[in-house]
Amino acid sequence: MQNVEVKILNYTLHFRQMPWREETLIKFKKEENRLRVILSHALTEVSGIKVTTVEDAMKVLRVLPDTVVQRVFILYKGGMPTPQRFATVGLYKAPEPGKLVKRMAEVEEQRDQIMDKVEREMEQKFGRQEIQETLASERQMMRNSKMRGATPATADRGALGEKPPVKQGVIAPAGDKKNAN
């Protein structure tokens, strides 16, 4: 940290640079001058004599008139190095909402096309009857496990579309009409 030197008549006052966090932690009493309190926390030396406590610094600063204290404060703050400004590089810039919706619709359409293609390939490879049997066996396994570990299905249309009404905590298998919505 850098020290600032302020000369008044035959005296030389040395002030230390205080971090902003330390300045914000200073407690001000109603009867005391704020500038004197800040300067008393920053004062380290008066003409070669070390100042060890805030109370000793206040004794030195109480003697000075208010106009002199104001000028000392201006010299103290002006003698500080310029505050650093930090900038970030490569910030994320969100797309416009309309373009985002359009892009998400395109992605959803591509996903549907891929899934349709996969289903067609599976039908060609295994046949429609085998796929239906596999789905039926999966449903039977779900019924036998009493739906332990099953989670509610996500909406078909995604975050941008409507969500179908679903009772919380109840997932009905395809053939179970008693628990269906």
N, C-alpha and C positions, 0 to 999 in steps of 0.2 A: 504494500500500500504506500501511496505517495504522501509526503508531508507538505503542508502549505505554510509558508512563512509570511506573516503580516507584521510590518513595522509601524509602531505608533510612538512618536516622539523618540525617547531614548530606549524604548522597550521593543523587544522582538518576541512575538507570539508565534508558537509553532502548533499547528493543528494537524491531526491525522485525518486521513480520508476514512469516512465511515461507510460501511456497506449499507445499502438501502434497507435491508432487513433490520439492522441495528437501529437505524433512524426511526423506523416504524414502531419499535419496541419501547421507545422513550416515553415515559409517563410525564405528563405535564400537569402541574398544579395550577389552579385558577389565578392565584396571585402572582405567579412568576411569568416573566417575559419569555415567550417561546424561543426567540432567537438566542437569548442568553443560555437557556437550558441546552439547546443543541450545541452551541459553541462550548459549553462547559463539558459536555461529553466528548468533544473532539480535541479539547486543549491538552497538550502533552508537556509543553515547556514554555516558561516565561524567562527570557533573557538568560538562558543557561541553567535555570532552576527547574528541576523536574516537578511536574504536577501529578500526584499519584491518585487523588480522589476527585470525584465530581464536586464535592463540597468545597475543596480548596480552589478548584477552578471557578466556582460560583463566587467565592470571596474576591477573586481577582476581577471578574467581569461585573460585579455589582458596583464597583467603583467607577466604571466607565459610564458616561452619559448614553442615553438611548440612541442618539444620532450616530455616535461613534460605534456602538454595537451594531447598528444597521450597516454601516460602511464596512466594518470588519467582516460581517457575515457575507456581504456581497463580494469582498475580496477573497474570502475563504471559499465560497462556492465557485467563483470565477477562476480561482487557481487550480481547481480540480481538472483532471483530464476529461475530455468530452466523453460522455457516456457511450458505451458501445452499442451498436445496433446489430441485432442478429437477424439474418434473413434465411428463409428455408428455400431449398431448391427442389424442383420437381414435385410441386404439390399436385394432388389428384384433382382433376377438374371433372366434375360430374357432367354427363351429357344432358342436353335439354330433355325435359320430361316426355315430350312428344316423340322425340327420336328414340328414347329409351323404350317406350312402350312399343314402338314399331320394331325395334331390334329384338325385344323379348318375344314378340309375336312370331318373328322370323325364326328364331331359335326353337320356339315351341313347334312350329310347323315342320322344321327340319327333323326334330326329334320324332314327331309323329310319322314322318315319311320313313325314317330309319326303322322304327318299330314295326311299321307295316311290312317293310322289306324283310325284316327278320322273321316275322310271322309267316310270310309267304314261303321263305326258304325252309322253315321248319315244317310247314305243311308238305312241301315237295319232298323233303328228306324223310320225314317220318309218317306222313299221312295225317289226314284230319281226324280219323278215329283214334289214333294213338295220342294225339294232343288232347282230345276230349277226355280220354281215359286218365292221362296224367293230371289234368285239372281236377277231375273227380277224385283221384286218390289224394291230391293235396288238400282238397276240401274235407275229405274223410279224416285225414291226419289232424286237421285243425279242430274238427268236432271231437275227436278222441282225446286231444290234449286239453279240451275244455277252454280253448282260446288263451292258454297261459302264454305270456310273452308277446301276444299280438298287440299291435298298435293300431289306432284308427287310421283309415286310409286318408291320404292327402287329396285335396280337391283336384279334379281333373284339369281345370282351367288354370291353375296356378295362382300366383299372388294377385294378378290383375283381374281375374274373372270372379264370378260368383262362387260361393262355396255352398254345396248342398246342405240342407239341415240334417244334422246328425245328433242323435242323443248321446250325451257324454257318458263314456264308460261302457256302452253297449255296442258290440259289433255282432251283427247277425250273419251267419253263414248263408250261402245262396239258397239252400232248401229250407231254412228255418223261418217259418212265417210268424211264429209266436213273438219273436224279438225283433222283427223287422220294423223299420221306421214307418 
